[in-house]
Amino acid sequence: MFGATEWIVIALVVLLLFGAKKIPELARGLGQGISEFRNASSEIRKELEKGAEDTQKNSEKSKDEAVK
């Protein structure tokens, strides 16, 4: 993909564009965004699993009532 030279050039361009003081703020914001995304993904996964379990329980309950 990219070699070491390309990464160095990209790092220098970023340093020139944003300055040394702004880069930690950008990295912090990026980290917070990734963290929020992971939390949201985790919540969605839990909700989907809960919905699947509820559907399965309702399905089994309906089968038991139909047999009676």
Stockholm file with secondary structure:
# STOCKHOLM 1.0

chainA/1-68         MFGATEWIVIALVVLLLFGAKKIPELARGLGQGISEFRNASSEIRKELEKGAEDTQKNSEKSKDEAVK
#=GR chainA/1-68 SS CCCHHHHHHHHHHHHHHHHHHHHHHHHHHHHHHHHHHHHHHHHHHHHHHHHHHHHHHHHHHHHHHHHC
#=GC SS_cons        CCCHHHHHHHHHHHHHHHHHHHHHHHHHHHHHHHHHHHHHHHHHHHHHHHHHHHHHHHHHHHHHHHHC
//
